[in-house]
Amino acid sequence: MGLLNAGNAGNAGNAGNAGNAGNAGNAGNAGNAGEYVSPMVSGALISHRDGVVGPWQTPDYTPANLDNSEQNQMKRWAPQFRARALDATFHSPLSCIYADGAAQVLFTEPAAATGADITALGKPVKTKAHLMLRVPRPDVAGGDFLTHQLELVRSYADLRAERAAEIMAQTGDILSFFGLPRMLETTQTQWTLELIRAVIRVTITVEMFFKNALAIRRPLEFSAQIQPMIQTPAHGSFPSGHATESFAVARVLGALAAPAQDQLRSQLEKTAERIAGNRVIAGVHYPVDSMVGATLGQTVADYVISRCTAGKKLHSLQFETAIAQQSDFDLATVTSYFHDNTAIPSILSVDTSRKFSVSAPEHDVARWIWDQAAAEWA
């Protein structure tokens, strides 16, 4: 799923296309300034300059140096370049490894005590790593996986006719569905959408490593009777990318909402559940793919939230694959721990002996984009 969907994050704003009636005013095309222009326009610009500039003169005005604080600098940047800055702050502290039969995502930080220790030329920088989530590889050959999961995929297929429109739309767009319980639109929620796109990008980076490392075949590779209703993506089944990204989005949007908006958070989680379930109905995933995807997505979301807000410290988690693969997807099971960090379901193990902080530096772009997005939800 995931790689193609990152760019589609902005589709939630399509509801605003009704305003396109105003395009008649485009005759002015003043918006071309600063963008790509055709060779014809470029030639016209050259001749125009030659006609108006005249002899060189010493500039009579020098603007002040730019304020390099995030608040004043980032708003000057085009969205695609802000995206690169956000990717740097969210991606760089994370690393993924496969060891002892499990895929793992780690948060790494410099272990040096002072900034001088870190920046000293030629001095090695020591780091310390904290486990965020460990996911053991399913034992497909052992029999449990196929016995339980493949039969569930078969039973989910009964809903294909009912869900066909959703399934087809969600192959390339999930954010439009999150725009149903709460408006997501490019004018009123510009910063929320930029934040969510960044969340999806970092989630995809992690999920694709897990898919590759855990290497689980798709349902149709085990049974000729599955016959998916859409083309099966050419990458691993476990975890589900749609589930991972949807639950990450639901978790971050829920964190932006006011504390009293429990109904909204519930609707966001149900939206993620339905998107994840539609992939099983379509025949391209097992329910356990959605279970591990929901867990991974919420883990990445909590990392982003804490990094942006200097919020709560995190525990190291392990997804109990051997237990999960014997059961069907259940929303309460995959979300209970992330609600209050106390209700630990059987599919999750938590190292409660210690916590670690993932907070970004005080003047980091992560904190800045969160503040912009949070203001849209006030």
N, C-alpha and C positions, 0 to 999 in steps of 0.2 A: 503493500500500500504506500507507505509514507512518503517517499522522496518526491513524488509528483504533487502531493497535496500541500507542501509548504507554501508554494506560491499562490495557492487558491485561498489562503486565509482571508484575503480581503473580500471574498465573494459575499460575506455577510452584508456588505454595504450595498449590494445590488438593489435592495429595496428602494434606494434613493434614485434609481434611474428614471423614475417618473419625471424628474426635473429636466430630462433631456429635451423637453419641448423648447427650452431656452436656447438651444444650440443655434437658432437663427442669428443670434448675436455674434457668432463666431467670425463674421466678416472682418472684424477688427484684428483677430489673431495676435493680439499683443502678447499672448501667452507663449509665443515662440522664443521670446528672449531667454537665453540661458539653456536652451535645449538644442537638439540636433537640427540642423537646417540643411536643405538640399544644396547641391552645387550651384544652382541658379540663384538661390537666396544669398549664398556666400559671395558670389560674384557681385551681386547688387550691393552687399555691405561694403565690399572693397571700394567700389566706385563712389559710394556715398561718402565714405571717410575721406577719400581723396578730394571730394568737393567741398567739405566743410571744415576740416581740421586746420589747415593753414600752417605757417611756420611753427616749429617747436617752441614752447614757452615753459619756463620753470614753473612747476605746480605751485599754486598759491594757497593750497590747503592740504594739511596732513592730518588724516584721521587718527584718533587715539588708538593705542594698542588694544586688541581684542581682549575682552574679559574671558579668561579660559575656564571659568567655572562652568559646570555642566548646564546649569539653568540658562545661561546666556549663549553658550557655544552650540549646544545640541540643536536648539531651535533654528539656528542658521543653516544647518545641514539639510540636504535632501534626504527623504526617508530611506532610500537605498543605502546611503552611507551611514546613517544612524544605525541601520540594521547591522552593518559590519562591526560597529563599536559595541553593540549589544552582544553580538555573537562572541566577541573577544572576552567580554566579562563573564558570560555564562558558560562558554565552552572550555576556556583555558584551565579552570581549576579541576576539571573532570578527567578521569582516565578510566578506561575499560580494560579488563583482563579476563582471560579464561584460564582457570587453574583448578586442579583437583576436581574436575568434572563439573565445574560451575562457571557461569558467566557472572562477572562482578563489575559494579560501577563504584568508583572511589572518588572521594573529594580529597584533593591534595592542596597543601598550603606550605609556604616557606617556613622552615623551622628556625630560621635565624631570629635573633632577639631584636635587632634594630634595623632600620632602613639602611644604615651604613654597611651593615654586614651583608645585606642583600646586593647592594649596588657596587661594592668594592670590585674593581677590575681584577680579573684573574683569580678571584676567590670562589671556590665551589659553593653553590647554594644548596644547602641541605633542605629536604622537604619531609613532611610527615603526611601519611595517607590515612584516611578514615573510610571504612567500608560503609557505603550507603545501602546497597542491596546486593544480595547473593542469590542466584537462581540456579539450582542444580539442573542438569540436563534430564529430561524425561527418559524413562526406561521403556522405549517402544517395544523392544524385543521381548520384554518380560511378560507381555500379554495384557496387563491391566489397562494400559493406555488404549489399545485398540478395542478391548472388550467394552469399556465404558464410553470412551470419547467418540468412536466411530458410530456407535448406535445412536448417540445423542445427535450427531450431525444428520443422520438419516431422519430422525424424528422432527428436527427443526425444519427440514425441507418442506413439510406440509404447509408452512406459512409463506411460501415463495410468491404465490399469486397475490396475497394480501399486501406484502411488503415490497413488491417489485419496483414501484416508483421511487420509494425511499432508497432502496439498494442501488439503483442506477444513478440517482443523483449523488449519493454519498461516495461513489467511486472517485470523484474528483472534488468534492466540496463537503466539508463537515461544519464549517462555521455558520453557514446560513441557518442551520438547525439550532445552534446556540443563540441565534438572534431572535428566536421565538419567545423564550421566557423573559428576555431582557434585550432592549434595543442595542444592536451593534451596527454602527453606521459611520461612514468615513468623516462626517462633519462633527457630529456630537460625541463620538467615541474614537477619535483619531488615535489617541495615545494608547487606549485600551487595545485597539487592533494591532498597533505596532508591538506592544508588549506580548500579545497572544501569538503573533507571528514568530516572535523570537522564542517563545516557549515551545512552539511546534518545531522549530528548527533544532533546538538543542535536544528535544525529545527524540526526533528522528535520528540524530547522530547516535544516541545511546541505543535506541531500539534496533537499529540496523546492525550494530555490533553484536547484540544479543542474538538476533536472528541468525547471523552467520556462525557465531560460536556454538550455539545450541543445535543448529542444523536438524530441524524436524521436517519431514516430508509433509506435503499438503494432503488433505483427505482423499482426493481423487487418485493419488498414487497408491492407495491401499485398497480401493474398491471401485470397480467400473460402474457401480450403481449410484455413486454420489452425483455425478454429472452436474457440476456447478452451473448456475444460471448466468454467470459472468465469467470472463476469462480469469484464470487463476494467475495471480502475480508471480513473477519469476524470481522469488526469493523465499526464505524460510517461513514456516507457519507460526513458529513459537518465539516471541509473543506476537499477538495481533497488533499491527501498527495502528489500525483504526481505534482499537481499544486504548492503546497506550496514549495516543495523542488526544483522544476525546476525554479521557479521565484527567489528563494533565490540564486541558483547557477548563474543564468543569471545576477543578480544584482551584485554579488561579482566579477564575471569575468569581467563585464563591468567596475567596479571600478578599476580593475587592468590594464585595457587597457589605452592607451594614450588618453588624452583629445580629440584629433582630430579623434579618431577612432569611429565615429558615426555609420558608416555602420556595424562595428562589433557588437556594442551594439544593433543595430536594429535586426541583425540576431540572436543574443542570445535571445532577447525577443521573436522573432517569433518562435524560437525553443521551448522555454518554453510554448508559446501559443499552439503550435501544440501538444506537449506532454500532456498538460492539456486537450485539446479538444479530443484527442484520448481516454481518459478515459470516456468521455461522449458518444462518438461514440460506444465504447465497451458496454455501457449500465450499467456501475457500478457507475456513478456519474451524478448529475444534473449540468447544466452550472453555477448555482450560487455557487456550491461547488468550481468550478475553480476560480470564482471571489473572494471569500473570501480567498481561498488558495493563490492566487496571492498577495493579500493585506498582508496576514500574512507572506508569504515568503519574500516579500520585506521589511517588517518591521523588521524581524529578521536579514535580510542581512544588513540593515542600522545600526542596533545595532552592528553587527560584524565589519563592516567597520569602524564605529566611535570608537569602542573599540580598534581596531588595529592601528588606525592612529591618534588618538587624534583629530579627524575631527569634522564635524559640530555637533551642539547640536540637539536634537530631540524634536519633538512636540508629545503630546498625541493625539492619533487617535481613532475614532470610525467608524466601518464599519456599514453602514446603511442597515441592512439586509432587512427590510420591503420594501425598494426601490429596492434593488438589485434583490430580488426574483421575481420581475415582469418583468425582462428583460433578454436578452441573454448576453453571454460573449462578451466583446469588449476590444481589447488589449489597445487601446488608453485610454479608461476609467480607466482601472486598473493600468496603468503605469504613467499617466499624472502627478499626484502629486509627485511621486518619482523622476521625471526628474528634477524639479526645485523648488518643495515645494510651488509653487504659484497657479498652475492650480488645483483647488480642484473640483473633480467630485461630482455628486449628491450622489454617493454611499459612500462617505467619509465625516466625520466631523473632523475638526482639531481645537484643542485648540491653537490658535495663541497667547494667552496672555502670555505664558511663555514657555521656553525651558529648557532642562536638559542635562547634559553631562553624557556620559557613558564611557569615556576614561579609559583605563587600566593604571595602574602605569607605570612610564617611563621604567622600566626594566622588564616589564611583557613579558611572552612568546608569548602573542598575538601580540605584536608589532614586536617581532623577526620573527615570521613565516610570517607575512605580508611582511616585508622587503625582506625575502628570495624569496617569491613568486613574488613580484614586480620586483625584479632584473631579473627574467626570462622573463618578458614582456618588458624589456627596449629595 
